[in-house]
Amino acid sequence: MYQKLHKIIVTGGAGFIGSEFVRQGVKNGYRIVVVDNLSYAGDLARLKDVRSHIKFYKVDISQREKLEAVFRKEKPEAMVHFAAETHVDRSIKDAKPFLSTNILGTQNLIELAIKYSLKKMVHISTDEVYGQSTMGWFKETDPIQPRNPYSATKASAELLVNAARVTYGLPVVIVRPSNNYGLWQYPEKFLPVIISSALKDQPIPVYGKGAQIREWLHVSDCARAVFTVLEKGKPGEVYNIGTKFESRNIDTVKRILKLLGKGEELITFVPDRPGHDFRYSVAWEKLKKLGWSPRVSFKDGIQQTIAWYTKNQAWVEKKKKGS
Ligand SMILES: NC(=O)c1ccc[n+]([C@@H]2O[C@H](COP(=O)([O-])OP(=O)(O)OC[C@H]3O[C@@H](n4cnc5c(N)ncnc54)[C@H](O)[C@@H]3O)[C@@H](O)[C@H]2O)c1
């Protein structure tokens, strides 16, 4: 079952999870070609330690011809597709860029994967495609019922890759990770907002009453899971990636404040996000059978993340100004 694919195209490799995947890939001896349009969320600084070991193309996946030139030149064996518009709040304000990148961009990649006979495509989806849950854990066979524009585009992309598998034999495997956290996450996301606001003694915005529940997955564990699926995942299969570590948002905020020695008076409740999913949680036994399980506990991972953001406030401020 083990398949070592040497040369891989990684879309969105300058993003939060994609860059962790690239750093691990270089360490593991893969030849990596990154395709990323360096949107507001992309940053080559994340790849500075491995920059001389990879090839980088600043290309938008919605631009078919430029994208094809990369495939023609590089002749990759496989592709891991992370590139996406990823912020739910932005999708609520304007869904169009999400349609362009997450749906049309994915379709371009599907067509090129078929045309250039790639041996495998790993499509990075999200647990958000299941919609919200109140109890139990989503299994890969559960229906997808996205409830916000971001997750609707991610679900659409899944349907397209699956249709290409059935129609043209695209050897695609889909993964659905839960909420990632860790180093280099863009400052607009939940944990970076909490940490950087708290560090500056600024109000920490919490949607509603903070009752929503998220399942936290360290980015290094997520990237390692994607390698497991790249090497051992069966085309046509879907694999959840999770931890079963769940926390209410308000408890996550309080935990971080405590670790930083800050008071809970910084917590500021703001009107809830429209259509805010209450809880996501996934069953990942299927992936466990391929030999993966998470290694970083939330206790250790959150401390490491806080330390990183404390040290890298200048990057956070730069990114905030840039967007
Ligand atoms: N972060 C999470 O908690 C999480 C959870 C589950 C699934 N995912 C999925 O994982 C993937 C990566 O998420 P992330 O958090 O690293 O996102 P991110 O926003 O940090 O990175 C996305 C990357 O894609 C690039 N990109 C955006 N539009 C592009 C385009 N048109 N052409 C080329 N590149 C483009 C950006 O420049 C950026 O480098 C996404 O597909 C996302 O849906 C993320």
Ligand as a Chemical Component Dictionary entry (heavy atoms), coordinates in Angstrom:
data_LIG
# 
_chem_comp.id                   LIG 
_chem_comp.type                 NON-POLYMER 
_chem_comp.pdbx_formal_charge   0 
_chem_comp.three_letter_code    LIG 
# 
loop_
_chem_comp_atom.comp_id 
_chem_comp_atom.atom_id 
_chem_comp_atom.alt_atom_id 
_chem_comp_atom.type_symbol 
_chem_comp_atom.charge 
_chem_comp_atom.model_Cartn_x 
_chem_comp_atom.model_Cartn_y 
_chem_comp_atom.model_Cartn_z 
_chem_comp_atom.pdbx_ordinal 
LIG N1  N1  N 0  -6.972 26.199 9.182  1  
LIG C1  C1  C 0  -7.865 25.260 9.522  2  
LIG O1  O1  O 0  -8.234 25.148 10.695 3  
LIG C2  C2  C 0  -8.417 24.317 8.484  4  
LIG C3  C3  C 0  -9.222 23.254 8.900  5  
LIG C4  C4  C 0  -9.714 22.363 7.947  6  
LIG C5  C5  C 0  -9.395 22.529 6.623  7  
LIG N2  N2  N 1  -8.615 23.571 6.224  8  
LIG C6  C6  C 0  -8.278 23.678 4.804  9  
LIG O2  O2  O 0  -6.865 23.560 4.698  10 
LIG C7  C7  C 0  -6.372 24.342 3.612  11 
LIG C8  C8  C 0  -5.317 25.306 4.092  12 
LIG O3  O3  O 0  -5.856 26.139 5.124  13 
LIG P1  P1  P 0  -4.961 27.253 5.844  14 
LIG O4  O4  O 0  -5.540 27.479 7.172  15 
LIG O5  O5  O -1 -3.519 26.902 5.717  16 
LIG O6  O6  O 0  -5.286 28.519 4.933  17 
LIG P2  P2  P 0  -4.489 29.847 4.680  18 
LIG O7  O7  O 0  -5.531 30.887 4.405  19 
LIG O8  O8  O 0  -3.502 30.118 5.759  20 
LIG O9  O9  O 0  -3.651 29.555 3.362  21 
LIG C9  C9  C 0  -4.226 29.472 2.093  22 
LIG C10 C10 C 0  -3.114 29.614 1.072  23 
LIG O10 O10 O 0  -3.704 29.501 -0.237 24 
LIG C11 C11 C 0  -3.187 30.557 -1.057 25 
LIG N3  N3  N 0  -4.209 30.888 -2.059 26 
LIG C12 C12 C 0  -5.434 31.459 -1.837 27 
LIG N4  N4  N 0  -6.066 31.645 -3.010 28 
LIG C13 C13 C 0  -5.234 31.172 -3.997 29 
LIG C14 C14 C 0  -5.331 31.109 -5.414 30 
LIG N5  N5  N 0  -6.396 31.571 -6.065 31 
LIG N6  N6  N 0  -4.286 30.583 -6.097 32 
LIG C15 C15 C 0  -3.177 30.122 -5.441 33 
LIG N7  N7  N 0  -3.043 30.179 -4.108 34 
LIG C16 C16 C 0  -4.054 30.693 -3.389 35 
LIG C17 C17 C 0  -2.927 31.705 -0.087 36 
LIG O11 O11 O 0  -2.005 32.656 -0.617 37 
LIG C18 C18 C 0  -2.397 30.966 1.135  38 
LIG O12 O12 O 0  -1.006 30.796 1.047  39 
LIG C19 C19 C 0  -7.606 25.023 3.016  40 
LIG O13 O13 O 0  -8.033 24.276 1.913  41 
LIG C20 C20 C 0  -8.633 24.987 4.134  42 
LIG O14 O14 O 0  -9.943 24.988 3.619  43 
LIG C21 C21 C 0  -8.128 24.471 7.131  44 
# 
loop_
_chem_comp_bond.comp_id 
_chem_comp_bond.atom_id_1 
_chem_comp_bond.atom_id_2 
_chem_comp_bond.value_order 
_chem_comp_bond.pdbx_ordinal 
LIG N1  C1  SING 1  
LIG C1  O1  DOUB 2  
LIG C1  C2  SING 3  
LIG C2  C3  SING 4  
LIG C2  C21 DOUB 5  
LIG C3  C4  DOUB 6  
LIG C4  C5  SING 7  
LIG C5  N2  DOUB 8  
LIG N2  C6  SING 9  
LIG N2  C21 SING 10 
LIG C6  O2  SING 11 
LIG C6  C20 SING 12 
LIG O2  C7  SING 13 
LIG C7  C8  SING 14 
LIG C7  C19 SING 15 
LIG C8  O3  SING 16 
LIG O3  P1  SING 17 
LIG P1  O4  DOUB 18 
LIG P1  O5  SING 19 
LIG P1  O6  SING 20 
LIG O6  P2  SING 21 
LIG P2  O7  DOUB 22 
LIG P2  O8  SING 23 
LIG P2  O9  SING 24 
LIG O9  C9  SING 25 
LIG C9  C10 SING 26 
LIG C10 O10 SING 27 
LIG C10 C18 SING 28 
LIG O10 C11 SING 29 
LIG C11 N3  SING 30 
LIG C11 C17 SING 31 
LIG N3  C12 SING 32 
LIG N3  C16 SING 33 
LIG C12 N4  DOUB 34 
LIG N4  C13 SING 35 
LIG C13 C14 SING 36 
LIG C13 C16 DOUB 37 
LIG C14 N5  SING 38 
LIG C14 N6  DOUB 39 
LIG N6  C15 SING 40 
LIG C15 N7  DOUB 41 
LIG N7  C16 SING 42 
LIG C17 O11 SING 43 
LIG C17 C18 SING 44 
LIG C18 O12 SING 45 
LIG C19 O13 SING 46 
LIG C19 C20 SING 47 
LIG C20 O14 SING 48 
# 
